[in-house]
Structures are given as C-alpha cells and as structure tokens.
C-alpha cells in the first residue's frame, strides 16, 4: 500500500509553474499537491505573475532561488533550457486564454505539461497539442483537482464488477452560492478574469465548475460515452452576460443511459459543491465532496450501506493512494496529491516507453482535456440555439 513513500525510481521531476502567484486561487493547491510527499516533484523555477516584482517577491518568500524566478514563461523556458539542471515539467496555472499558447511553448521546449482546466477553447487546439505531445514524447495532464479522491476509484471498480447492474442514470451537481455577490467579480483578482469572455472563453460555470464533475463521471463510468446534450443557461447576475452563472444540462449516452448536470455559482446559501449519483438497475452509488470519505451504496430492497475510505472491505483500486488510515479524515489537498502522484507516474512511464503503465493508469490526460472542450462547446451551442439537443463530437 502507498503511504507517502517514493513511487518512481528516478529523482523527483524538476518542476516549474506559470501563474499561481500570490493573487491566485489555485496556486497553493498546485504547490501543495505536487510536493506533498516530496517524492514526485520539486519546485525549481517559476513565472508566478504578470507583475514581475510581485511574483519575484512571492518566490523569494517561498525560499526559491531568485535567479530562477522569471518575468514570463517564454523567458523561463529559454533560460531553463540552458541549464543542466533545468526544469523537466511545467504547470500552466494561468487564466484560460493563455493555456493553449503556454502549453504549446512548453512542449516545444521539451517539457511535460500539467495544465489547469478547461484545457483550451477549441477541439482543434486540443488535437494539435495531442499530436505535438506525441511527437515530443511528453504527456499533457489536466488538473481536475477533485478527481484524486480514493472512493471515486471504488465507485469505478464497483460499476466495472457489476455491483449496481447496468448504469441507467448519471446525476451530477456542482452548485454553490459563492457567486451571488456581483461585487465579488470586481474585488477579487481570481474572479475578475473568470467573468471576462476574452479570458475565460464561451462559458463561466460550465467551464469553471461542471468540467470537474463531468470528468469525474467519466472516471467513474469509463464505458458510458456521451452522445447528446441539451442545455439551458442563465446569467442571474446580469453583468456576467453572455456568460452564465447557472446552467441545467440533460444528457444522453450511447448505451441508452441518461443524465443531468446542475452547475451554478448562485445557489444562495449552499456551501457544499459536488454530488455524484450513479443509478444502476440493481443499486445506486452516491458521493459528495463535502464528505469525501463516505460512499453511499444503496441496493434495492436492502438497508443502505456507508462505505468508508481506507477500510479493508474496499476494492484494491480504492486503496492504492491510501496514506492516512481510516481514523483520519482526508481533504481536497489529499485529492490533489493523489492526482500529482499519478501525473509523475505518467511522466516517468512515458520517458521509459512503458505504454502498459500509461494505458492502465487512471488520470486526466490530453484526451480527457479534449472531452472537456467538447462538453463546454456542446452545452453552449445547445443553450444558444434555444435549449435544443446537440451532438457531442
């Protein structure tokens, strides 16, 4: 069982980050997730901020080498390439509109890439980057940060083993109330760009929230291929138009299963976030990220069971990332840490030519990033056409 020990036989990847500075909402999650066990990544260089002096001081406060703090990612890639101990992987933790060009530049510089979601704006960009990554022999990972919770793999294993029968319904929700205050769009640095179409693309909560939950449903139900969506979206805070702060989506799958997604930042008073319920022909599974150590297993005609993280009765897949024991609660950083561990395994396997490990590893890769682009664009196309069914392709 993995309990924080070294999981790749090589030295930790020398790792850089673009963005994620003092005004970032997610930078700390990236750093703590990547370096939690000090076995997979070591933060070596950074271009933290468009304000170089602010970013430089931030890096110094983190005890980083001032000579390896850069004004922008292009300079960082160029200067690090000259060093025998230059970075080997980079995190793109910037607003959405920079993801494509920064990822492309990183691959061209010979770096593995970890990129924030949603990956890019257009599917064609994703396919171009996938081809470039294959040519360079590198991997592109996507930080769907909630997807590292162990019980999601328990759900996947139970479904694959037929414990709930045929999957009939996939019910998804990521709806909180922290976007109710219009003033927050102006005051918070991390929020300003999220409601600017030039920087965020075609969607707000469909990209910022629902792509997390959509990928998690793919992780849990890998054999359920999405066929069509019908989406209706609203901007209840009018200044956000044409972006949405609330959306309802219906889904049809190739297998005949159906689903729905509620994504919202204006669910007033709700501090919870994601709930995933998978309804099968014999039983259902339900998980909520506010209680990530508990999985509800409901068999028709029998008492409900609450499955607890780390217990011996779970399937092996759900125990691979265990580091704390069942008596101790996990949180979001544990999910990020598990995710970064898998990223390191993927990078190491790619460099060794170990395709078997890559093919069997469960992590959000470039293909899942492209699926996220398809999801956002299909939902927006549906909503803008008057809430009609559209194909996801």
C-alpha positions in Angstrom: 0.0 0.0 0.0 1.2 3.5 -0.8 1.9 5.5 2.4 3.8 8.5 1.1 6.9 6.6 0.0 8.8 7.1 -3.2 6.7 5.8 -6.2 9.0 6.5 -9.1 12.6 5.1 -9.3 14.1 8.3 -10.6 14.7 11.6 -8.8 11.7 13.9 -8.4 10.9 15.9 -11.6 12.3 19.3 -11.6 9.1 21.3 -11.9 8.2 24.9 -12.8 5.0 26.8 -12.7 3.4 29.6 -14.8 1.0 31.7 -12.8 -0.2 30.5 -9.4 1.2 33.5 -7.6 0.0 35.5 -4.6 -3.3 36.5 -6.2 -4.1 33.0 -7.5 -7.0 30.9 -6.2 -5.3 27.7 -7.1 -1.6 28.2 -7.0 -1.3 26.9 -3.4 -3.2 23.8 -4.3 -0.8 23.0 -7.1 2.2 23.5 -5.0 1.0 21.5 -2.0 -0.4 18.7 -4.2 2.7 18.4 -6.2 5.1 18.4 -3.3 3.0 16.8 -0.6 5.2 13.7 -0.2 8.4 15.3 -1.6 8.9 12.2 -3.9 7.4 13.3 -7.3 8.1 16.9 -7.9 10.4 19.7 -6.6 9.6 23.3 -7.4 12.6 24.7 -9.2 11.6 27.7 -11.2 8.6 29.9 -11.7 7.0 32.8 -13.6 4.4 33.5 -11.0 2.8 36.8 -12.0 2.4 39.3 -14.8 3.7 41.8 -12.2 7.3 40.5 -12.2 8.3 42.2 -8.9 5.3 40.9 -7.1 5.9 37.4 -8.5 9.6 37.6 -7.7 9.0 38.6 -4.1 6.4 35.8 -3.8 9.0 33.2 -5.0 11.6 34.6 -2.6 9.1 34.3 0.3 8.8 30.6 -0.7 12.6 30.3 -0.3 13.2 29.8 -4.1 16.4 30.8 -5.9 15.9 34.4 -7.1 17.8 33.6 -10.3 15.1 31.1 -11.3 12.2 33.5 -10.9 11.2 34.8 -14.3 9.1 37.6 -15.8 7.2 35.3 -18.2 7.0 31.7 -19.3 8.9 32.3 -22.6 11.9 33.6 -20.7 11.7 30.7 -18.2 11.6 28.0 -20.9 14.5 29.7 -22.7 16.7 30.2 -19.7 15.9 26.8 -18.0 16.8 25.0 -21.3 20.3 26.3 -21.0 20.8 24.8 -17.5 22.0 21.2 -16.9 19.5 21.1 -14.0 16.7 22.9 -15.9 13.0 22.1 -15.3 11.6 18.9 -16.8 7.9 19.6 -16.3 5.7 22.7 -16.0 2.4 23.7 -14.6 0.2 26.1 -16.5 -1.9 27.8 -13.8 -3.0 30.8 -15.7 -6.3 32.2 -16.9 -7.9 30.0 -19.6 -6.9 32.2 -22.6 -3.2 31.5 -22.1 -3.4 27.7 -21.8 -3.0 26.9 -25.4 0.0 29.1 -26.2 1.8 28.3 -23.0 1.2 24.5 -23.3 2.5 24.6 -26.9 5.6 26.5 -26.0 6.3 24.1 -23.1 6.1 21.1 -25.3 8.3 22.7 -27.9 10.8 23.3 -25.1 10.7 19.6 -24.3 8.7 19.7 -21.1 5.9 17.6 -19.7 2.8 19.7 -19.1 0.2 19.9 -16.3 -2.5 22.4 -17.3 -5.5 23.9 -15.5 -8.9 23.2 -16.8 -10.7 23.8 -19.1 -7.8 22.9 -21.3 -8.3 25.1 -24.4 -11.2 26.9 -26.2 -11.4 24.7 -29.4 -11.2 21.0 -30.0 -8.8 21.7 -32.9 -6.3 23.2 -30.5 -6.6 20.1 -28.3 -5.9 17.8 -31.3 -2.9 19.9 -32.4 -1.4 19.7 -28.9 -2.1 16.0 -28.6 -0.1 15.5 -31.9 2.7 17.7 -30.7 2.9 15.9 -27.3 3.2 12.6 -29.1 5.9 13.9 -31.4 7.9 15.2 -28.4 7.3 12.1 -26.3 5.7 14.1 -23.5 2.4 13.9 -21.6 -0.2 16.6 -21.0 -2.1 16.3 -17.8 -5.2 18.3 -16.7 -5.8 19.3 -13.1 -9.3 18.2 -12.4 -8.4 18.6 -8.8 -11.3 16.7 -7.2 -10.7 13.5 -9.1 -8.0 12.2 -6.8 -10.3 11.1 -4.0 -9.9 7.4 -3.4 -13.6 6.5 -3.2 -14.1 7.6 -6.8 -12.0 4.6 -7.8 -14.2 2.4 -5.5 -17.2 3.6 -7.5 -15.4 2.8 -10.8 -14.5 -0.7 -9.5 -18.0 -1.5 -8.3 -19.5 -0.5 -11.6 -17.0 -2.5 -13.6 -17.7 -5.5 -11.4 -21.4 -5.2 -11.9 -22.3 -4.4 -8.3 -25.0 -2.0 -9.3 -26.1 -3.7 -12.5 -26.5 -1.7 -15.7 -25.9 2.0 -15.5 -29.2 3.8 -16.2 -28.8 7.3 -14.8 -25.9 9.7 -14.1 -26.9 12.6 -11.9 -24.3 15.3 -11.4 -24.2 18.6 -9.5 -21.7 21.3 -8.8 -23.7 24.2 -7.4 -22.6 26.6 -4.7 -23.6 30.1 -3.7 -20.3 32.0 -3.7 -21.0 33.9 -6.9 -24.1 35.6 -5.6 -22.4 38.9 -4.9 -21.8 40.9 -8.1 -19.2 43.0 -6.2 -17.0 39.9 -5.9 -16.5 40.0 -9.7 -14.8 43.3 -9.3 -12.9 42.9 -6.0 -11.4 39.5 -6.2 -8.4 39.2 -8.5 -9.1 35.5 -9.0 -12.7 36.2 -10.0 -12.2 39.1 -12.5 -10.9 37.0 -15.4 -13.4 34.2 -14.8 -16.3 36.5 -15.9 -14.4 38.1 -18.8 -15.3 36.3 -22.1 -12.0 37.4 -23.6 -10.1 35.5 -21.0 -12.4 32.6 -20.0 -14.0 31.7 -23.3 -17.6 30.9 -24.0 -18.6 29.9 -20.5 -18.3 30.6 -16.8 -19.7 27.9 -14.6 -19.9 25.3 -17.4 -16.1 25.6 -17.8 -15.1 26.5 -14.2 -17.3 24.1 -12.4 -19.0 21.5 -14.5 -15.9 20.2 -16.3 -14.7 19.0 -12.9 -17.8 16.9 -12.3 -18.1 15.8 -15.9 -14.6 14.4 -15.9 -15.3 12.6 -12.6 -18.3 11.0 -14.1 -16.0 9.8 -17.0 -13.6 8.4 -14.4 -16.3 6.6 -12.6 -18.2 5.4 -15.7 -15.5 5.0 -18.4 -17.7 2.9 -20.6 -20.5 5.5 -20.8 -19.9 7.6 -23.9 -21.8 10.9 -24.1 -23.9 11.2 -27.2 -26.0 14.4 -26.9 -26.7 17.3 -24.5 -29.5 19.8 -24.0 -28.5 22.8 -22.0 -30.3 25.9 -20.7 -28.1 28.6 -19.1 -28.8 31.9 -17.3 -26.9 34.9 -16.1 -28.8 35.8 -12.9 -26.1 38.4 -12.2 -26.7 40.3 -15.4 -23.3 41.9 -15.7 -21.9 38.4 -16.5 -23.9 38.1 -19.7 -23.2 36.5 -22.2 -21.5 34.1 -19.7 -23.7 32.0 -17.4 -23.7 31.7 -13.7 -26.3 28.9 -13.7 -26.9 26.0 -16.1 -29.0 22.9 -16.4 -28.0 20.2 -18.8 -29.6 16.9 -19.8 -27.5 14.1 -21.3 -28.0 11.1 -23.5 -25.4 8.3 -23.6 -24.7 5.8 -26.4 -25.6 2.9 -24.1 -29.1 4.3 -23.5 -28.3 5.7 -20.1 -29.4 9.3 -19.4 -28.1 12.0 -17.1 -28.3 15.6 -15.9 -25.9 18.2 -14.6 -26.7 21.3 -12.5 -23.8 23.8 -12.4 -24.2 27.0 -10.5 -22.3 29.8 -8.7 -25.6 31.4 -7.4 -27.1 28.6 -5.4 -27.5 31.0 -2.5 -26.6 29.8 1.0 -25.1 26.5 -0.2 -21.6 25.8 0.9 -21.4 22.3 -0.5 -20.4 21.7 -4.0 -20.3 18.4 -5.9 -22.6 15.4 -5.7 -22.4 12.4 -8.0 -25.1 9.8 -8.0 -24.9 6.8 -10.3 -28.2 4.8 -10.6 -28.0 1.2 -11.8 -30.5 -1.5 -12.5 -29.8 -3.1 -9.1 -28.4 -0.4 -6.9 -27.1 3.1 -6.7 -23.9 4.9 -5.6 -23.7 8.4 -4.2 -20.7 10.5 -3.2 -20.4 14.1 -2.1 -17.1 16.0 -1.9 -18.0 17.6 1.4 -17.9 14.0 2.9 -15.2 12.5 0.6 -14.5 9.6 3.0 -18.0 8.2 2.7 -19.7 6.4 -0.2 -23.4 5.5 -0.1 -24.2 2.1 -1.5 -28.0 1.6 -1.9 -29.2 -1.8 -3.0 -32.8 -2.0 -3.9 -34.8 -3.7 -1.1 -31.9 -3.7 1.4 -30.6 -1.2 4.1 -28.3 1.5 2.9 -24.6 0.9 3.4 -22.0 3.6 4.1 -18.6 2.5 2.8 -15.7 4.3 4.5 -12.3 5.2 2.9 -9.3 3.0 3.7 -11.3 0.0 5.0 -10.2 -3.5 4.1 -13.6 -4.3 2.5 -12.9 -1.8 -0.3 -11.6 -3.0 -3.7 -7.8 -2.7 -4.2 -8.2 0.2 -6.6 -9.6 2.3 -3.8 -6.6 1.6 -1.5 -3.7 2.4 -3.9 -3.4 6.0 -2.8 -4.1 5.5 0.9 -1.7 7.4 3.2 -3.7 8.3 6.4 -5.7 5.4 7.6 -9.5 5.2 8.2 -9.5 7.0 11.5 -8.2 10.2 9.9 -10.1 12.5 7.6 -8.9 13.5 4.1 -9.5 16.7 2.3 -9.0 18.4 -1.1 -5.2 18.6 -0.8 -5.2 14.8 -0.5 -7.1 14.6 -3.8 -4.6 16.9 -5.5 -1.7 15.0 -4.0 -3.0 11.7 -5.4 -3.5 13.3 -8.7 0.0 14.7 -8.9 1.4 11.3 -7.9 -0.4 9.8 -10.9 1.0 12.6 -13.1 4.5 11.7 -12.0 3.9 8.1 -12.8 2.6 9.0 -16.2 5.7 11.2 -17.0 8.1 8.6 -15.8 6.3 5.8 -17.8 6.3 8.0 -20.9 10.1 8.6 -20.6 10.7 4.9 -20.2 8.4 3.9 -23.0 6.2 2.0 -20.6 2.9 2.1 -22.6 1.3 -0.6 -20.5 1.5 1.6 -17.4 0.2 4.6 -19.3 -2.7 2.7 -20.7 -3.7 1.3 -17.3 -3.2 4.5 -15.3 -6.4 6.4 -14.3 -5.6 10.1 -14.6 -6.9 13.1 -16.6 -4.8 13.2 -19.8 -5.0 15.2 -23.0 -7.9 13.1 -24.3 -10.0 14.0 -21.2 -9.0 17.6 -21.7 -10.3 17.5 -25.2 -13.5 15.8 -23.9 -13.9 18.8 -21.6 -13.7 21.2 -24.5 -16.3 19.2 -26.4 -18.6 19.2 -23.3 -18.4 23.0 -22.9 -18.9 23.8 -26.5 -21.8 21.4 -26.9 -23.6 22.9 -23.9 -23.1 26.4 -25.1 -24.2 25.6 -28.6 -27.3 23.9 -27.2 -28.2 26.8 -24.9 -27.5 29.5 -27.5 -29.8 27.6 -30.0 -32.7 27.8 -27.5 -32.0 24.7 -25.4 -32.1 22.0 -28.1 -30.4 18.6 -28.3 -27.0 18.8 -29.9 -24.5 16.0 -30.7 -21.2 15.9 -28.7 -18.4 15.3 -31.2 
